[in-house]
Amino acid sequence: MGSAQPRRPPGDSLTVHSELDEHEGVLVVRPAGEITIATAPAFEDQLRAALESGATRVLADLRRVDFVDSIGLRALIKVAESLWSAGIEFAILPELSPAVDRILRVTQLSEALPFAHEVGRPDKGPAPAPGDESTERRG
C-alpha cells in the first residue's frame, strides 16, 4: 500500500483516494479537502465501494480533511453502519487534522466511532488532546 497522496483541493471540494491491500483485505480511504453537503455523496460512494471491493476492513484516514459539516458527519456514521451491517469492520485512523479532531470530540463521535492505531490493530478513540486531562482513552 504505497501510492502517492493526491493534492489537497482548494475550497469546498474533496478528493478521495482509496487503495485495497488484497493480501490483508484492508481498504484505506484517504479523503482530502472538505466533507460537506456538497462533497459528502462522493465520500459515501468511496466508502461504500468497500462493499464490492472484497475488503474485510475499511480504514478512514482523515488527516487531510480540513472541515466536516453535519452532513459530512452524518455520511461517516451512515457508511460505518452500512459496512458493519455487511460484516465489514470499519475504523478511523487516529491521526486527525485539528479540525476533524475537534468536531469529533465536540460531538462525542470520538467516543462512538472506532479508531485503529495501526492497520492490523483496533483501538478505541483518538489519543487525548495535548494538555487535555479531562479526555480519557476508552478501553
MODELLER restraints for C-alpha pairs under 7 A, 6 or more apart:
rsr = mdl.restraints
at = mdl.atoms
rsr.add(forms.Gaussian(group=physical.xy_distance, feature=features.Distance(at['CA:1:A'], at['CA:19:A']), mean=6.88, stdev=0.5))
rsr.add(forms.Gaussian(group=physical.xy_distance, feature=features.Distance(at['CA:1:A'], at['CA:21:A']), mean=6.13, stdev=0.5))
rsr.add(forms.Gaussian(group=physical.xy_distance, feature=features.Distance(at['CA:8:A'], at['CA:32:A']), mean=5.36, stdev=0.5))
rsr.add(forms.Gaussian(group=physical.xy_distance, feature=features.Distance(at['CA:8:A'], at['CA:33:A']), mean=5.72, stdev=0.5))
rsr.add(forms.Gaussian(group=physical.xy_distance, feature=features.Distance(at['CA:9:A'], at['CA:15:A']), mean=6.84, stdev=0.5))
rsr.add(forms.Gaussian(group=physical.xy_distance, feature=features.Distance(at['CA:9:A'], at['CA:33:A']), mean=5.66, stdev=0.5))
rsr.add(forms.Gaussian(group=physical.xy_distance, feature=features.Distance(at['CA:12:A'], at['CA:34:A']), mean=5.84, stdev=0.5))
rsr.add(forms.Gaussian(group=physical.xy_distance, feature=features.Distance(at['CA:13:A'], at['CA:33:A']), mean=5.81, stdev=0.5))
rsr.add(forms.Gaussian(group=physical.xy_distance, feature=features.Distance(at['CA:13:A'], at['CA:34:A']), mean=5.82, stdev=0.5))
rsr.add(forms.Gaussian(group=physical.xy_distance, feature=features.Distance(at['CA:13:A'], at['CA:39:A']), mean=6.34, stdev=0.5))
rsr.add(forms.Gaussian(group=physical.xy_distance, feature=features.Distance(at['CA:14:A'], at['CA:31:A']), mean=6.61, stdev=0.5))
rsr.add(forms.Gaussian(group=physical.xy_distance, feature=features.Distance(at['CA:14:A'], at['CA:32:A']), mean=5.64, stdev=0.5))
rsr.add(forms.Gaussian(group=physical.xy_distance, feature=features.Distance(at['CA:14:A'], at['CA:33:A']), mean=4.64, stdev=0.5))
rsr.add(forms.Gaussian(group=physical.xy_distance, feature=features.Distance(at['CA:14:A'], at['CA:34:A']), mean=5.57, stdev=0.5))
rsr.add(forms.Gaussian(group=physical.xy_distance, feature=features.Distance(at['CA:14:A'], at['CA:35:A']), mean=6.70, stdev=0.5))
rsr.add(forms.Gaussian(group=physical.xy_distance, feature=features.Distance(at['CA:14:A'], at['CA:39:A']), mean=6.07, stdev=0.5))
rsr.add(forms.Gaussian(group=physical.xy_distance, feature=features.Distance(at['CA:15:A'], at['CA:31:A']), mean=5.58, stdev=0.5))
rsr.add(forms.Gaussian(group=physical.xy_distance, feature=features.Distance(at['CA:15:A'], at['CA:32:A']), mean=5.20, stdev=0.5))
rsr.add(forms.Gaussian(group=physical.xy_distance, feature=features.Distance(at['CA:15:A'], at['CA:33:A']), mean=6.53, stdev=0.5))
rsr.add(forms.Gaussian(group=physical.xy_distance, feature=features.Distance(at['CA:16:A'], at['CA:29:A']), mean=6.86, stdev=0.5))
rsr.add(forms.Gaussian(group=physical.xy_distance, feature=features.Distance(at['CA:16:A'], at['CA:30:A']), mean=5.62, stdev=0.5))
rsr.add(forms.Gaussian(group=physical.xy_distance, feature=features.Distance(at['CA:16:A'], at['CA:31:A']), mean=4.10, stdev=0.5))
rsr.add(forms.Gaussian(group=physical.xy_distance, feature=features.Distance(at['CA:16:A'], at['CA:32:A']), mean=6.26, stdev=0.5))
rsr.add(forms.Gaussian(group=physical.xy_distance, feature=features.Distance(at['CA:16:A'], at['CA:43:A']), mean=6.80, stdev=0.5))
rsr.add(forms.Gaussian(group=physical.xy_distance, feature=features.Distance(at['CA:17:A'], at['CA:29:A']), mean=5.91, stdev=0.5))
rsr.add(forms.Gaussian(group=physical.xy_distance, feature=features.Distance(at['CA:17:A'], at['CA:30:A']), mean=5.06, stdev=0.5))
rsr.add(forms.Gaussian(group=physical.xy_distance, feature=features.Distance(at['CA:17:A'], at['CA:31:A']), mean=6.14, stdev=0.5))
rsr.add(forms.Gaussian(group=physical.xy_distance, feature=features.Distance(at['CA:18:A'], at['CA:27:A']), mean=6.81, stdev=0.5))
rsr.add(forms.Gaussian(group=physical.xy_distance, feature=features.Distance(at['CA:18:A'], at['CA:28:A']), mean=5.60, stdev=0.5))
rsr.add(forms.Gaussian(group=physical.xy_distance, feature=features.Distance(at['CA:18:A'], at['CA:29:A']), mean=4.40, stdev=0.5))
rsr.add(forms.Gaussian(group=physical.xy_distance, feature=features.Distance(at['CA:18:A'], at['CA:30:A']), mean=6.04, stdev=0.5))
rsr.add(forms.Gaussian(group=physical.xy_distance, feature=features.Distance(at['CA:19:A'], at['CA:27:A']), mean=5.65, stdev=0.5))
rsr.add(forms.Gaussian(group=physical.xy_distance, feature=features.Distance(at['CA:19:A'], at['CA:28:A']), mean=5.49, stdev=0.5))
rsr.add(forms.Gaussian(group=physical.xy_distance, feature=features.Distance(at['CA:19:A'], at['CA:29:A']), mean=6.75, stdev=0.5))
rsr.add(forms.Gaussian(group=physical.xy_distance, feature=features.Distance(at['CA:20:A'], at['CA:26:A']), mean=5.72, stdev=0.5))
rsr.add(forms.Gaussian(group=physical.xy_distance, feature=features.Distance(at['CA:20:A'], at['CA:27:A']), mean=4.29, stdev=0.5))
rsr.add(forms.Gaussian(group=physical.xy_distance, feature=features.Distance(at['CA:20:A'], at['CA:28:A']), mean=6.45, stdev=0.5))
rsr.add(forms.Gaussian(group=physical.xy_distance, feature=features.Distance(at['CA:21:A'], at['CA:27:A']), mean=6.34, stdev=0.5))
rsr.add(forms.Gaussian(group=physical.xy_distance, feature=features.Distance(at['CA:25:A'], at['CA:54:A']), mean=6.90, stdev=0.5))
rsr.add(forms.Gaussian(group=physical.xy_distance, feature=features.Distance(at['CA:25:A'], at['CA:55:A']), mean=4.55, stdev=0.5))
rsr.add(forms.Gaussian(group=physical.xy_distance, feature=features.Distance(at['CA:25:A'], at['CA:56:A']), mean=5.25, stdev=0.5))
rsr.add(forms.Gaussian(group=physical.xy_distance, feature=features.Distance(at['CA:25:A'], at['CA:57:A']), mean=6.33, stdev=0.5))
rsr.add(forms.Gaussian(group=physical.xy_distance, feature=features.Distance(at['CA:26:A'], at['CA:55:A']), mean=5.46, stdev=0.5))
rsr.add(forms.Gaussian(group=physical.xy_distance, feature=features.Distance(at['CA:26:A'], at['CA:56:A']), mean=6.20, stdev=0.5))
rsr.add(forms.Gaussian(group=physical.xy_distance, feature=features.Distance(at['CA:26:A'], at['CA:57:A']), mean=4.79, stdev=0.5))
rsr.add(forms.Gaussian(group=physical.xy_distance, feature=features.Distance(at['CA:26:A'], at['CA:58:A']), mean=5.73, stdev=0.5))
rsr.add(forms.Gaussian(group=physical.xy_distance, feature=features.Distance(at['CA:27:A'], at['CA:50:A']), mean=6.82, stdev=0.5))
rsr.add(forms.Gaussian(group=physical.xy_distance, feature=features.Distance(at['CA:27:A'], at['CA:55:A']), mean=5.87, stdev=0.5))
rsr.add(forms.Gaussian(group=physical.xy_distance, feature=features.Distance(at['CA:27:A'], at['CA:57:A']), mean=6.22, stdev=0.5))
rsr.add(forms.Gaussian(group=physical.xy_distance, feature=features.Distance(at['CA:27:A'], at['CA:58:A']), mean=4.74, stdev=0.5))
rsr.add(forms.Gaussian(group=physical.xy_distance, feature=features.Distance(at['CA:27:A'], at['CA:59:A']), mean=6.23, stdev=0.5))
rsr.add(forms.Gaussian(group=physical.xy_distance, feature=features.Distance(at['CA:28:A'], at['CA:58:A']), mean=5.84, stdev=0.5))
rsr.add(forms.Gaussian(group=physical.xy_distance, feature=features.Distance(at['CA:28:A'], at['CA:59:A']), mean=4.76, stdev=0.5))
rsr.add(forms.Gaussian(group=physical.xy_distance, feature=features.Distance(at['CA:28:A'], at['CA:60:A']), mean=5.98, stdev=0.5))
rsr.add(forms.Gaussian(group=physical.xy_distance, feature=features.Distance(at['CA:28:A'], at['CA:61:A']), mean=6.91, stdev=0.5))
rsr.add(forms.Gaussian(group=physical.xy_distance, feature=features.Distance(at['CA:29:A'], at['CA:47:A']), mean=6.84, stdev=0.5))
rsr.add(forms.Gaussian(group=physical.xy_distance, feature=features.Distance(at['CA:29:A'], at['CA:59:A']), mean=6.18, stdev=0.5))
rsr.add(forms.Gaussian(group=physical.xy_distance, feature=features.Distance(at['CA:29:A'], at['CA:60:A']), mean=4.98, stdev=0.5))
rsr.add(forms.Gaussian(group=physical.xy_distance, feature=features.Distance(at['CA:29:A'], at['CA:61:A']), mean=6.03, stdev=0.5))
rsr.add(forms.Gaussian(group=physical.xy_distance, feature=features.Distance(at['CA:30:A'], at['CA:60:A']), mean=6.21, stdev=0.5))
rsr.add(forms.Gaussian(group=physical.xy_distance, feature=features.Distance(at['CA:30:A'], at['CA:61:A']), mean=4.91, stdev=0.5))
rsr.add(forms.Gaussian(group=physical.xy_distance, feature=features.Distance(at['CA:30:A'], at['CA:62:A']), mean=6.38, stdev=0.5))
rsr.add(forms.Gaussian(group=physical.xy_distance, feature=features.Distance(at['CA:31:A'], at['CA:62:A']), mean=6.35, stdev=0.5))
rsr.add(forms.Gaussian(group=physical.xy_distance, feature=features.Distance(at['CA:31:A'], at['CA:64:A']), mean=6.60, stdev=0.5))
rsr.add(forms.Gaussian(group=physical.xy_distance, feature=features.Distance(at['CA:31:A'], at['CA:65:A']), mean=6.35, stdev=0.5))
rsr.add(forms.Gaussian(group=physical.xy_distance, feature=features.Distance(at['CA:32:A'], at['CA:64:A']), mean=4.64, stdev=0.5))
rsr.add(forms.Gaussian(group=physical.xy_distance, feature=features.Distance(at['CA:32:A'], at['CA:65:A']), mean=4.87, stdev=0.5))
rsr.add(forms.Gaussian(group=physical.xy_distance, feature=features.Distance(at['CA:33:A'], at['CA:64:A']), mean=6.46, stdev=0.5))
rsr.add(forms.Gaussian(group=physical.xy_distance, feature=features.Distance(at['CA:33:A'], at['CA:65:A']), mean=4.85, stdev=0.5))
rsr.add(forms.Gaussian(group=physical.xy_distance, feature=features.Distance(at['CA:33:A'], at['CA:66:A']), mean=5.43, stdev=0.5))
rsr.add(forms.Gaussian(group=physical.xy_distance, feature=features.Distance(at['CA:34:A'], at['CA:65:A']), mean=5.68, stdev=0.5))
rsr.add(forms.Gaussian(group=physical.xy_distance, feature=features.Distance(at['CA:34:A'], at['CA:66:A']), mean=5.47, stdev=0.5))
rsr.add(forms.Gaussian(group=physical.xy_distance, feature=features.Distance(at['CA:34:A'], at['CA:67:A']), mean=4.76, stdev=0.5))
rsr.add(forms.Gaussian(group=physical.xy_distance, feature=features.Distance(at['CA:34:A'], at['CA:68:A']), mean=5.94, stdev=0.5))
rsr.add(forms.Gaussian(group=physical.xy_distance, feature=features.Distance(at['CA:35:A'], at['CA:67:A']), mean=6.26, stdev=0.5))
rsr.add(forms.Gaussian(group=physical.xy_distance, feature=features.Distance(at['CA:35:A'], at['CA:68:A']), mean=4.79, stdev=0.5))
rsr.add(forms.Gaussian(group=physical.xy_distance, feature=features.Distance(at['CA:35:A'], at['CA:69:A']), mean=6.60, stdev=0.5))
rsr.add(forms.Gaussian(group=physical.xy_distance, feature=features.Distance(at['CA:35:A'], at['CA:72:A']), mean=4.93, stdev=0.5))
rsr.add(forms.Gaussian(group=physical.xy_distance, feature=features.Distance(at['CA:36:A'], at['CA:68:A']), mean=5.81, stdev=0.5))
rsr.add(forms.Gaussian(group=physical.xy_distance, feature=features.Distance(at['CA:36:A'], at['CA:69:A']), mean=5.17, stdev=0.5))
rsr.add(forms.Gaussian(group=physical.xy_distance, feature=features.Distance(at['CA:36:A'], at['CA:71:A']), mean=5.88, stdev=0.5))
rsr.add(forms.Gaussian(group=physical.xy_distance, feature=features.Distance(at['CA:36:A'], at['CA:72:A']), mean=5.01, stdev=0.5))
rsr.add(forms.Gaussian(group=physical.xy_distance, feature=features.Distance(at['CA:37:A'], at['CA:71:A']), mean=5.36, stdev=0.5))
rsr.add(forms.Gaussian(group=physical.xy_distance, feature=features.Distance(at['CA:37:A'], at['CA:72:A']), mean=6.60, stdev=0.5))
rsr.add(forms.Gaussian(group=physical.xy_distance, feature=features.Distance(at['CA:40:A'], at['CA:71:A']), mean=6.80, stdev=0.5))
rsr.add(forms.Gaussian(group=physical.xy_distance, feature=features.Distance(at['CA:40:A'], at['CA:72:A']), mean=5.36, stdev=0.5))
rsr.add(forms.Gaussian(group=physical.xy_distance, feature=features.Distance(at['CA:40:A'], at['CA:75:A']), mean=6.18, stdev=0.5))
rsr.add(forms.Gaussian(group=physical.xy_distance, feature=features.Distance(at['CA:44:A'], at['CA:75:A']), mean=6.07, stdev=0.5))
rsr.add(forms.Gaussian(group=physical.xy_distance, feature=features.Distance(at['CA:44:A'], at['CA:79:A']), mean=6.32, stdev=0.5))
rsr.add(forms.Gaussian(group=physical.xy_distance, feature=features.Distance(at['CA:47:A'], at['CA:79:A']), mean=6.64, stdev=0.5))
rsr.add(forms.Gaussian(group=physical.xy_distance, feature=features.Distance(at['CA:48:A'], at['CA:79:A']), mean=6.57, stdev=0.5))
rsr.add(forms.Gaussian(group=physical.xy_distance, feature=features.Distance(at['CA:50:A'], at['CA:58:A']), mean=6.97, stdev=0.5))
rsr.add(forms.Gaussian(group=physical.xy_distance, feature=features.Distance(at['CA:56:A'], at['CA:88:A']), mean=5.01, stdev=0.5))
rsr.add(forms.Gaussian(group=physical.xy_distance, feature=features.Distance(at['CA:56:A'], at['CA:89:A']), mean=6.25, stdev=0.5))
rsr.add(forms.Gaussian(group=physical.xy_distance, feature=features.Distance(at['CA:57:A'], at['CA:88:A']), mean=5.47, stdev=0.5))
rsr.add(forms.Gaussian(group=physical.xy_distance, feature=features.Distance(at['CA:57:A'], at['CA:89:A']), mean=4.49, stdev=0.5))
rsr.add(forms.Gaussian(group=physical.xy_distance, feature=features.Distance(at['CA:57:A'], at['CA:90:A']), mean=5.79, stdev=0.5))
rsr.add(forms.Gaussian(group=physical.xy_distance, feature=features.Distance(at['CA:58:A'], at['CA:89:A']), mean=6.14, stdev=0.5))
rsr.add(forms.Gaussian(group=physical.xy_distance, feature=features.Distance(at['CA:58:A'], at['CA:90:A']), mean=4.81, stdev=0.5))
rsr.add(forms.Gaussian(group=physical.xy_distance, feature=features.Distance(at['CA:58:A'], at['CA:91:A']), mean=6.48, stdev=0.5))
rsr.add(forms.Gaussian(group=physical.xy_distance, feature=features.Distance(at['CA:59:A'], at['CA:90:A']), mean=5.92, stdev=0.5))
rsr.add(forms.Gaussian(group=physical.xy_distance, feature=features.Distance(at['CA:59:A'], at['CA:91:A']), mean=5.04, stdev=0.5))
rsr.add(forms.Gaussian(group=physical.xy_distance, feature=features.Distance(at['CA:59:A'], at['CA:92:A']), mean=5.42, stdev=0.5))
rsr.add(forms.Gaussian(group=physical.xy_distance, feature=features.Distance(at['CA:59:A'], at['CA:93:A']), mean=6.44, stdev=0.5))
rsr.add(forms.Gaussian(group=physical.xy_distance, feature=features.Distance(at['CA:60:A'], at['CA:91:A']), mean=6.44, stdev=0.5))
rsr.add(forms.Gaussian(group=physical.xy_distance, feature=features.Distance(at['CA:60:A'], at['CA:92:A']), mean=4.68, stdev=0.5))
rsr.add(forms.Gaussian(group=physical.xy_distance, feature=features.Distance(at['CA:60:A'], at['CA:93:A']), mean=6.01, stdev=0.5))
rsr.add(forms.Gaussian(group=physical.xy_distance, feature=features.Distance(at['CA:61:A'], at['CA:92:A']), mean=6.23, stdev=0.5))
rsr.add(forms.Gaussian(group=physical.xy_distance, feature=features.Distance(at['CA:61:A'], at['CA:93:A']), mean=5.24, stdev=0.5))
rsr.add(forms.Gaussian(group=physical.xy_distance, feature=features.Distance(at['CA:62:A'], at['CA:96:A']), mean=5.54, stdev=0.5))
rsr.add(forms.Gaussian(group=physical.xy_distance, feature=features.Distance(at['CA:62:A'], at['CA:97:A']), mean=6.74, stdev=0.5))
rsr.add(forms.Gaussian(group=physical.xy_distance, feature=features.Distance(at['CA:63:A'], at['CA:95:A']), mean=5.89, stdev=0.5))
rsr.add(forms.Gaussian(group=physical.xy_distance, feature=features.Distance(at['CA:63:A'], at['CA:96:A']), mean=4.46, stdev=0.5))
rsr.add(forms.Gaussian(group=physical.xy_distance, feature=features.Distance(at['CA:63:A'], at['CA:97:A']), mean=4.66, stdev=0.5))
rsr.add(forms.Gaussian(group=physical.xy_distance, feature=features.Distance(at['CA:64:A'], at['CA:97:A']), mean=6.29, stdev=0.5))
rsr.add(forms.Gaussian(group=physical.xy_distance, feature=features.Distance(at['CA:65:A'], at['CA:97:A']), mean=6.35, stdev=0.5))
rsr.add(forms.Gaussian(group=physical.xy_distance, feature=features.Distance(at['CA:65:A'], at['CA:100:A']), mean=6.92, stdev=0.5))
rsr.add(forms.Gaussian(group=physical.xy_distance, feature=features.Distance(at['CA:66:A'], at['CA:97:A']), mean=6.74, stdev=0.5))
rsr.add(forms.Gaussian(group=physical.xy_distance, feature=features.Distance(at['CA:66:A'], at['CA:99:A']), mean=6.05, stdev=0.5))
rsr.add(forms.Gaussian(group=physical.xy_distance, feature=features.Distance(at['CA:67:A'], at['CA:99:A']), mean=5.90, stdev=0.5))
rsr.add(forms.Gaussian(group=physical.xy_distance, feature=features.Distance(at['CA:67:A'], at['CA:100:A']), mean=6.47, stdev=0.5))
rsr.add(forms.Gaussian(group=physical.xy_distance, feature=features.Distance(at['CA:68:A'], at['CA:100:A']), mean=6.61, stdev=0.5))
rsr.add(forms.Gaussian(group=physical.xy_distance, feature=features.Distance(at['CA:80:A'], at['CA:90:A']), mean=6.10, stdev=0.5))
rsr.add(forms.Gaussian(group=physical.xy_distance, feature=features.Distance(at['CA:83:A'], at['CA:89:A']), mean=6.77, stdev=0.5))
rsr.add(forms.Gaussian(group=physical.xy_distance, feature=features.Distance(at['CA:83:A'], at['CA:90:A']), mean=6.74, stdev=0.5))
rsr.add(forms.Gaussian(group=physical.xy_distance, feature=features.Distance(at['CA:84:A'], at['CA:90:A']), mean=6.92, stdev=0.5))
rsr.add(forms.Gaussian(group=physical.xy_distance, feature=features.Distance(at['CA:91:A'], at['CA:114:A']), mean=4.93, stdev=0.5))
rsr.add(forms.Gaussian(group=physical.xy_distance, feature=features.Distance(at['CA:91:A'], at['CA:115:A']), mean=4.86, stdev=0.5))
rsr.add(forms.Gaussian(group=physical.xy_distance, feature=features.Distance(at['CA:91:A'], at['CA:116:A']), mean=5.73, stdev=0.5))
rsr.add(forms.Gaussian(group=physical.xy_distance, feature=features.Distance(at['CA:92:A'], at['CA:114:A']), mean=6.31, stdev=0.5))
rsr.add(forms.Gaussian(group=physical.xy_distance, feature=features.Distance(at['CA:92:A'], at['CA:115:A']), mean=4.55, stdev=0.5))
rsr.add(forms.Gaussian(group=physical.xy_distance, feature=features.Distance(at['CA:92:A'], at['CA:116:A']), mean=5.96, stdev=0.5))
rsr.add(forms.Gaussian(group=physical.xy_distance, feature=features.Distance(at['CA:93:A'], at['CA:115:A']), mean=5.63, stdev=0.5))
rsr.add(forms.Gaussian(group=physical.xy_distance, feature=features.Distance(at['CA:93:A'], at['CA:116:A']), mean=5.21, stdev=0.5))
rsr.add(forms.Gaussian(group=physical.xy_distance, feature=features.Distance(at['CA:93:A'], at['CA:117:A']), mean=6.03, stdev=0.5))
rsr.add(forms.Gaussian(group=physical.xy_distance, feature=features.Distance(at['CA:94:A'], at['CA:115:A']), mean=5.93, stdev=0.5))
rsr.add(forms.Gaussian(group=physical.xy_distance, feature=features.Distance(at['CA:94:A'], at['CA:116:A']), mean=6.56, stdev=0.5))
rsr.add(forms.Gaussian(group=physical.xy_distance, feature=features.Distance(at['CA:94:A'], at['CA:117:A']), mean=6.07, stdev=0.5))
rsr.add(forms.Gaussian(group=physical.xy_distance, feature=features.Distance(at['CA:94:A'], at['CA:126:A']), mean=5.00, stdev=0.5))
rsr.add(forms.Gaussian(group=physical.xy_distance, feature=features.Distance(at['CA:104:A'], at['CA:110:A']), mean=5.01, stdev=0.5))
rsr.add(forms.Gaussian(group=physical.xy_distance, feature=features.Distance(at['CA:110:A'], at['CA:125:A']), mean=5.47, stdev=0.5))
rsr.add(forms.Gaussian(group=physical.xy_distance, feature=features.Distance(at['CA:110:A'], at['CA:126:A']), mean=6.64, stdev=0.5))
rsr.add(forms.Gaussian(group=physical.xy_distance, feature=features.Distance(at['CA:111:A'], at['CA:125:A']), mean=5.83, stdev=0.5))
rsr.add(forms.Gaussian(group=physical.xy_distance, feature=features.Distance(at['CA:114:A'], at['CA:123:A']), mean=6.78, stdev=0.5))
rsr.add(forms.Gaussian(group=physical.xy_distance, feature=features.Distance(at['CA:114:A'], at['CA:124:A']), mean=5.21, stdev=0.5))
rsr.add(forms.Gaussian(group=physical.xy_distance, feature=features.Distance(at['CA:114:A'], at['CA:125:A']), mean=6.14, stdev=0.5))
rsr.add(forms.Gaussian(group=physical.xy_distance, feature=features.Distance(at['CA:115:A'], at['CA:122:A']), mean=6.28, stdev=0.5))
rsr.add(forms.Gaussian(group=physical.xy_distance, feature=features.Distance(at['CA:115:A'], at['CA:123:A']), mean=5.31, stdev=0.5))
rsr.add(forms.Gaussian(group=physical.xy_distance, feature=features.Distance(at['CA:115:A'], at['CA:124:A']), mean=5.13, stdev=0.5))
rsr.add(forms.Gaussian(group=physical.xy_distance, feature=features.Distance(at['CA:115:A'], at['CA:125:A']), mean=5.31, stdev=0.5))
rsr.add(forms.Gaussian(group=physical.xy_distance, feature=features.Distance(at['CA:115:A'], at['CA:126:A']), mean=6.47, stdev=0.5))
rsr.add(forms.Gaussian(group=physical.xy_distance, feature=features.Distance(at['CA:116:A'], at['CA:122:A']), mean=4.14, stdev=0.5))
rsr.add(forms.Gaussian(group=physical.xy_distance, feature=features.Distance(at['CA:116:A'], at['CA:123:A']), mean=4.93, stdev=0.5))
rsr.add(forms.Gaussian(group=physical.xy_distance, feature=features.Distance(at['CA:117:A'], at['CA:123:A']), mean=6.15, stdev=0.5))
rsr.add(forms.Gaussian(group=physical.xy_distance, feature=features.Distance(at['CA:124:A'], at['CA:138:A']), mean=5.59, stdev=0.5))
rsr.add(forms.Gaussian(group=physical.xy_distance, feature=features.Distance(at['CA:124:A'], at['CA:139:A']), mean=6.17, stdev=0.5))
rsr.add(forms.Gaussian(group=physical.xy_distance, feature=features.Distance(at['CA:125:A'], at['CA:137:A']), mean=6.01, stdev=0.5))
rsr.add(forms.Gaussian(group=physical.xy_distance, feature=features.Distance(at['CA:125:A'], at['CA:138:A']), mean=6.07, stdev=0.5))
rsr.add(forms.Gaussian(group=physical.xy_distance, feature=features.Distance(at['CA:127:A'], at['CA:137:A']), mean=6.41, stdev=0.5))
rsr.add(forms.Gaussian(group=physical.xy_distance, feature=features.Distance(at['CA:128:A'], at['CA:135:A']), mean=5.50, stdev=0.5))
rsr.add(forms.Gaussian(group=physical.xy_distance, feature=features.Distance(at['CA:128:A'], at['CA:136:A']), mean=6.23, stdev=0.5))
rsr.add(forms.Gaussian(group=physical.xy_distance, feature=features.Distance(at['CA:128:A'], at['CA:137:A']), mean=6.53, stdev=0.5))
